[in-house]
Amino acid sequence: MTRLPRIASRRSRPRGFRFGTAPRLGLFTTIALLLIAGRAGSPCFAAPLPAAKAMLSPLPTDSVRAGMTGYGLSVFRGTSVDSFPMTILGVLKGNRPGADLILARAHGEFLERTGIIAGMSGSPVYVGGRLIGAVSYTWAFTKDPVAGITPIGEMLNSLRPMPEEKLEPSDARYGGLDLPPGGASPLPGEAHPIATPLALSGFTPEAIRYLDPWLKEHGFVSAPGGGAQDVGSCDSIVPGSAVGVELVRGDMSATAIGTATYREGNRVLAFGHPFFALGRVQLPLTAATIHTVFASQQISTKVGSATRTCGTLVADRSVGIAGQLGSAPSMIPVTVSIRGPQSLERRYQFEIARSRSLTPGLAAATIVSSISEALFDVGLSTTRYDLTYWLNGGTRLLKRGNAIVAPAPLAGAGDDVSQTLLLLLINRFEPVQLDSLRADISVEDGLDQATLTSFRVEPTMAAPGESVQVELSIRPARHAPETRRVTVRIPPGTPQGDLTVRVCNGPETDKWERDRAPETFEPQNLDHLLSLLSRERRGDQIFVQLYREVRGVSVHGGEISQAPSSILDVLGAGAKSGDGAPVKGATLVEVPVEMGRVMNGCEQKTVTVLPYRVR
């Protein structure tokens, strides 16, 4: 199984990036958490909630001193906002680039036992009734409930309109180069963002393991949750209340849980640290409820669920997230239909967040979860899948598919979707909007595969315009050998000499063509990219090719080989200056053969082209 992809952009992608080189996905084990049997007393002490006037008059960081006392607000069960005492330890000036960090210690029996809790990010802290900032950072392996507080003055800047060019700066990542992820392993003594619980409902353990490395990389911990309940009121979103960012809803749900810091009219600030550092975004913002707190020596975690969609997350910055209450953004419909052994049929429907950075991984995880839920008891198997992408308001359509054999039917379609969406959504040519996605998946018990053992060509000499018969010898797994005959016509005008007859499965043919003419796999525009994606060869096909050693060049994604030497000289000179590249010979004919099984093997022979007809 491959690794959930990182995001590339046209600004950072190195020259020579080609289709078929997307990063890979991987698996981690899920985090183990200890559930508190019951809530032993209240985590709070009585303290008045701040008045609206105090909320609009924050205390400047320059006025914060060590020894000051105050309180923080957060939800630890249900939707009721509780308070907890805090003591200011100091201000770390310039702790982050261009920003300060207030250091404080929380008190109370509950937090002394749990430590700072994942999901407390954004909890507002008040001194003298005036807001100073949001609980947002902590330190690894600390024994005391010590938190870093993002100053409210820095967070208020998130309410300012964001220039259009700031759209999703995470797209400036390629390969191993990332914007600072919240989940990166901190250095000893280094403050890091408090982990954000991702409340998952309907996801199988296999899908959670599939997601886990991606979650940890970005500062998330997986936690059990429930689907959005559509209860409660959006008026309940006040400083200290639980809020969520909805990433998946439907037959599965995924909501990131945090805490609201500040509300002014319909504008809300939360988290106090980046969500994904996406910049300008359009993601559903929800109210949330907290069911309980899991306590752990590694990190305690709030367990919550979304209650009602209340608006739109519009900015995701280094100092927190900003939302607008009211209308919510649209999400992307995904349908997964599965057919399996013993007439099994399942259909799953859900919606995923619309984001160039998040959509590929979310789509892959939902497909993996659908497969593992429907086919939990299937081992060695053959999987065939067809994927349909509706793009840009229905103006473009992409279809692709494959057939694979594997120890379990989990990878395949999910990996394909993540890599395809990665290439589409971060393409450097023009914006692509995914309108909807459909995955049709068929799984059979056992390995339905075969091997091409040999082939022969009759006749071995023929004139241009004549046909030759290619007889394939096939050895299916656990079945008697088979033969298949394919007719291949030598193109009229083919020069006298030898041709290579290549007979290979889909992946081997793709590899051969990429090695033969690599520049033709570097997309030149969106239509070319869609063409490359749609014509990738399937694993249950054999391809019979006629290949000729001939001089040629590729120019702007196309290939020229049947041209006078003078023209090739001019084009070759352009290739040397970077306007093209030489190619290794020319594929004159390609005949696809549907085999009905996943094929292995690759063979080649020679046929001679005569200057005249043999008969």
N, C-alpha and C positions, 0 to 999 in steps of 0.2 A: 504494500500500500504506500502511496506517495505522500509527501508532506504538504500540508496546507500552504498555499503559495504566499510569498511576500509580494509586495506591490511594486511594480516598475512604472516608469514614466518615460515619455519621449525626451525629457530633459536629462535623465540619468542613465537611460539604456545605452550601453556601449555600442559603437558601430559594429555591425555584423550580427546583431541579435536577429535570430531567425525563428520562424515558426517551428514548433516541435522541441523547443529547448526550455519549456516551462519548468520552474522548480518543482520539487517533489514533496509529498505528504508523509507523515509519520504517525506513530502511536505512543502515548504515555499511559501510565496507569492513573486511575482516579485518586484524588486525595482522600485519605481516611479521616473521618471526623468522629468525635465522641459526643453523643447526644446527652445533654443534661436531662436527667429524669424529670425534674420539675423546677420551676422557678422559685428559688429560695429567697423570698422577700423581694422587695422592690429595689431596682437598681438606682432609684432616685431619692432625693430628699425634696421636701416642699420648697418650691421657689416660684415666684411669679413669672408668667410669660411676659416677654417684652412688649411694651406698648408700641403702636405704630410709629409714634414720634421718635422713640429710641432707635427703631429700625432705620429711620431716615437720617439719623445722626450718629454714624459710626465713630468709634474711637480711633484716631490715627495711630499707626504703629509707633511713631516717635513718642507717643504718650504712654505706651505700654512699658511697665517696669517689672522686674523680678520681684516676687512676693505678693503681687496683686492677686486677689481672689475673685472668682466669678463662677459661672456655671455654663454648662453646655446643654443642648437639647437634642434628643433623638428618640426614636421609637424602638422599643425592645420587644413589645408584644402588641398585636392588634394595630390600631391606628392612633392610639393615644400618645401624645408627645410627653415624654418624661424628661426630668432635668437631673443633672449630676454635677457635683462640685468640681471645680478646677482651680489649680494654683499655677500662676505664671512663673516659669523658671528662667525666662530670659528671651531675648530676641537675637536670632542668628542673622546678622547683617550680611547681605550678599551671599546667602547660603546657596541660592540658585542664580543663574545668569540674570542680572538685573532685578532680582527679587529677594525679599527677606522671608524668614520663617520664624514664627513665634513658637517658642517651646513651652509646653504646659504639661502638668500631671493631673490626671483624673483621679477622683476619690470615690469611695463607696464600696461596700462589700461585693457587689455584683461585678463591677469592673476590676476590682483587685483580683478576682478569681479568673475572669475571662481575658483580661487585658483589652487593648484596643481591638474592636471587632470589625471584621470585614462587613461593609455595609454602613458603617458610621461616617464614611466619607461625606463631607458637606455639613455635618452637624455643627450648627452655629454656636459660637462661644461669646458670652457677654461678660463684661467687667463694668460694674457700676450701672448696670442696665443698658450699656451701650455695646453694640456689636463690634467685635474686633476681628472676626474671621471665621474660617471653617476648619474643623478637624479634618485633616487630609493626608498626613504623613505619619509614618512610624519607623521604628528601627528593628532590624532582625534580632531575635533572641533576647530582647529586653525583658527583664523580670517585672518591671513596673509598667502601669498603664500610662506611658508617656507618649504624647502626640505632638506632631508638628502642625501648626495652624497657618493656613494661607491667609494673609491679611485681606480684609474685606475691600480695602481700597483697590488692590490689584484685581480682585474678582469683579468689581463694578465696571471695570473696563470692558468686560465681556459683553455688557449690554450695548456697547457702541456698535453701529453697523460695521460689518466686515467687508472690506473691498473684494470685488469679484475675483481678482487674481489670487486671493488666498484660498480658493476652493480646494479642499482636500489636499493639504500639503503632504499627507502621507503618501501621495502618489510619487513623491520624490524618493522612492525606495526601490532598490533593485538588488536581487541576490542577497548578500549578507549585510547590506547597508540599510539601517533602519533609523527612523526618528527614535528618540529615547522611549522604549516601551516601558509601561508601568510594571511589567512583570519581570524585567531583567534582574538577574541575581545581583543584589546590592553588594557593594564593597563593605568590609567591616566598618561599622560606625557611620555608614552612609544612610541618610534618610531616603525612604522610598515611598511612593504612593500606597496608601492602604488598599489592599486587594478589594476588588469589587465582586460581590457574589453574582453569578449568572444563574438565575432560577430557571431550572430546566424541567419541563413536564412533557411526557410522551417520548422522550429520547431514551433509547436503549443503552445499556452499559457499553456496548460496542461503539455506538455513536459518540458517547461521552469520552471514551478512550481516544477516539479519532480526533475529537475537538481539543482534548486536554493540553497538548503542547502549544497549540495556538492560543488557548486561554491563558496559560501561564506566561507565555511570552508577553502578553499585553496586560498582565496584572489582574487576571480574573481567577476566581475559584468557582468550580461547578458546585451547585447546591440544588437539592430537590425543591420543586416549586409546583405551582398549579397554573392552569390557564387563566387568562384574564376573566374576571368574574362579572364585570360590568355592573358593579354595585358601588355604593358610596357616592360621594360628590367631589367634584374637582375643587370646590371651595375649601375642602379639607387640606389642600396643599398650602401649608404655612411653614415658617421656619421650624425645622426640627422634624417635620413629617417625612414619611418614607415616600420616595418617588422611584420611578423605573423608566428605563429606556427599552422599548419593546423591539426585539430583533426578529422574532418568529412568532406567529400565532396560527391557530387552526388545530389540526390533529396533533401538532406538537407546538410547544411554546418555549420561548427563551426571552427572559427579561433581566436586564442588569439592574440591580437594586442599590440605591444610595439614599442620600438625605438632602432635603431642601435647605438651603442656607438663608435665602433672602427672597422676599416677594414684594414687588412694587406694581400694583395693578395686575395686569396679566403677564408680567415678566417675572421669571423665576431664575435664580442662580442655585447651583448644586455642585456637589462632589469636591470642589476645591483643588482638584487635580485633573489632568486630561482623562477623557474616556478612551478614545483611540488616537487623540491628537489629529482629528480629521479636519479641523478648521470649520469652514462653512458646511453645514449639513442640513438634512431634512429627515429626521427620524421621529417616530411616535414617542411622545412623552406621556407617562401614565402616573396616576396615583397608585399607591401600593399598600399592602398590609404585611405585617411581620408575624409569622406563626410561632417562631421560637428562635433561640440562639443555640447553635452547636458550639460547644467549648472544645478547644484543642490546644495542646502545648505549642503547636506550630502556628496556627492562626484560628481564632474563634470566628464564627460566621453567622450572620443573620440569615434565616430561612424565610423567604417572603414570596409574594405573588403580586402581579399587577391586579388592580381592581377595576379601573376605568381609564380609557384613553382620554387624555385631557388637553392635548395640544401637540406642539412640535418642538423638538430640540433643534435649535437653529445654529448654535455655535459650540464647538468643542475645542477649547484652548488649553494652554499649559496651566492656567490658574483655575480651571473649572469649566462647567458646561452652563449654557444659557438656553432657556426655553421660553416659548410664547404660548400661553394658554389660549385655547380656542379650537380652531380647525386642526385636524391631524393630517399628515401626509399620506399619500397612497403607498401601498406595499406591492410586492411582485407576487402574483399568483403562481403557485407551483403545484402540478398534479403528477403523482407517481402511481402508475398502474403496474401491478406485479402478477405474473402467472407462474405457478410453481408445480411441483410434483403433486400427484393425487388430486388433480383438478383444482388446486388452490388458486383463488383469485382475491386480490386485495386492491383497494384504491385509497390513496391518501391525498388530502388536500390541505394546503397551508399557504401562508403568505410570508415573505421574507423582506427584510429591510432593504431599501433602495440606496445602495452606496457602492461606489466603485471599489472601496477597500474591503467591505464586509460581505457583499453579496456572494462572491465565489466560494468562500469557506462555509457560509451558512447554507447555501444550496447543496453543497457536497455533503454536509453533515446530515441534513434532513433526508437526503436520498439514502445514505448509509443506514440511518435509523429505520427508514421504511423497509429496506431489504432485510435488516437483521431482525426486525419485529415479525415480518411475515414468514421468514425462512430461518427461524432460530435454530432448527434442528437439521439443517442441510449442511453437509460437509463437502467432500469432493464433488464438484459440480461444473456444469457448462452454463455460462451466462451469455445471453444475447440481449443487447439493449439498443433502443433507438431514441434519440434525443431531438426534440424540436424546440427551437428558440424563435419567438416572435419578437421583432426588433423595431424600434423607431416608429411606433404608431402603426405597425403592420406594413410598413413600406419595404421591409426586408425580412426574409425568412431563412433560417439556417437549419439544415437537417444533417445529422451525422449519427454513426452507430458503430458497433463492433461486436465481436464474439470472442470470448476468452474462456480458458479453463483455469481453475484455481482451487486451492484447498478449501476455500469458503467463498460464497458469492458476495463479499462485502465491498471490494474495491471497484474496479471496472467503471461503472457508470458514475459513481461519486467523484473519482479522480478525473475522469473525462470532463465532467461539468466544471469542476474547479479550474482546470487548466484552460478550458475553452473560454469561460467567462473572464478569467484573468486577461487573456489576450484581447478579448473584445472590449472590455470596459476601460482598459488603460491604453488602447491603441492611440498612436500619435497622429492619426489622420483627421478624424472627426468624432464628435460625441456619439456614443451608442447608448440607447436606452433599452433595457430589457423589459418588454411588456409582459411576457409570461413565458413559462417553461413547462414542457411536458416530457416525462420520462416513461417509456414503455419497456418493461424489463421482463424477460422470460428466463427461468432457471430450470435446468434438468439435473436430476441426480446423476452422478458419474461423469467421467471425462469422455465426452463425445468428440474425439479427435482422431486424426489420421496423419500419416507421414507419406510424403512423396518420395518413393524409393528410387525411381529412375523414369526416364522417358526416351522415346525414339521418334525420329522424324522421317517421313516418307513423302516424296523422294528426298534425297539429300542434295540434289541439284535441281534448280528450277529457274525459269525465266521471269522477268518482271511481269506482273499481272497474273501469274499462276499461283495456285494454292498448294500448300503442303499440309499433310496430316500429322498432328502431334499426338502420340498415344502416351497417356500418363499411366504409370503404375503406382497404385495407391495401396498402402497397408493400414486399414483402420484398426484402432485399438479393439482387441477381442472380437474381431470379425474377419471373415475371409478376405483375401486380397481382391482388389477391384482394378478395372481399367477404365479410362475415360478418353474419348477422342475429341480433339479440338481442331477445327479448320482455321488455318492462318494464311491470308493472302499477302504475297509479296507486292508492295506498292509498285504501280507502273512508274517507269523512269528510274528505278533503282539501279545504280551503276553496277557493272560487273565486279565480282569479288566475293569475299566471305562475309556472311552475317552470323552473328551470335544469336542463338535461340536460348532465351533465359526463361525458366519455369520456376517461380518462387511464390511463397505465400505473401499475404499483404504486408506484414511488417518488414520482411526482407526486401520486398520490392520498394517500399518507402525508403528504407535505408540506402538502397542502391541508387535511387534517384537523387536523394539528398547529397550523396557522395559524388555522383556524376555531375550534377549541375547545382551546386549549393546556392548560388546567388538567386536562382529562380524561386527559392523558398524564403527569400527576404521580402515581406509584403511591401508593395509600392503604394497602395491605397486601400481603403476599406473594402472595396469590392474584391480586390485581389486577396486580402486576408480571408474574407468569407469563402472565396473559392478554394483556398488552401485548406481551410477547415473542413469544408464539405467533401473534398475529394480524397481525404485520407483513407487509405485502403483498409478493408476489414480483414479480420483474422480467419474468417470462414470462406475465403476466396483464394483461388490460385490465379496468377497472372502470367500469361504467355506473352513474351516480348520478343521482338526482332530488334537487335541492336547492331549498329554499324560504327566502326572506328572511323571517325571523320572529324575534321577540324570544325569548331564552332565557338560561338560566344553567346553569353547572356547579356541582355541590355534591358534595363528597367523592368526586370522580372520576367521578360520573355526570352525565348531561345531561338537563335538563328544558326543553322548549320548547312542547309541546302542553298548556298549562295556562291557566286563567283569569288575567286580568290582575292580579286581587287577589293571587293566590298568587305570581305572578311579581314583584309589587311587594315582597312580604315577602322572597322569596328574593334579589331584587336588593339590598335593604337589607343582607342578610347578606353578600352578595358584597362590598359596599363596606367592610364591617368586617373583611374578610379570610377569611370562611368560604366563599367561592366566587368565581366570576368570570363575567362575561358571555360568551356565545358568539355567533359570527357566523352566525346562521341555523341551519337544521336539515337534516341529510341524511335524507330520508324513506325512500329505497330505495337499496340497493347490490347490483348484480348482478356477480359475478366471472365473467370469461370466460377459459378456458384457451386460449392462443394457440399454444403449442408453439414459440414463438420469443421471444427477448428483445425487448421492445417499447419504442418511443420515441413520444413525441407526447402531446398533450393538447388537446382541443377542447371547446367548449361551445356549446349552442344553447338556445332557449326553446320550451317547449310551454305551451299555455294550458289551464287546468282550467276547465271549464264547470260551471254549477250544475245541469245536467240532462244526460241521455243524448243523444248526437247522433243515434242511430238506435234 
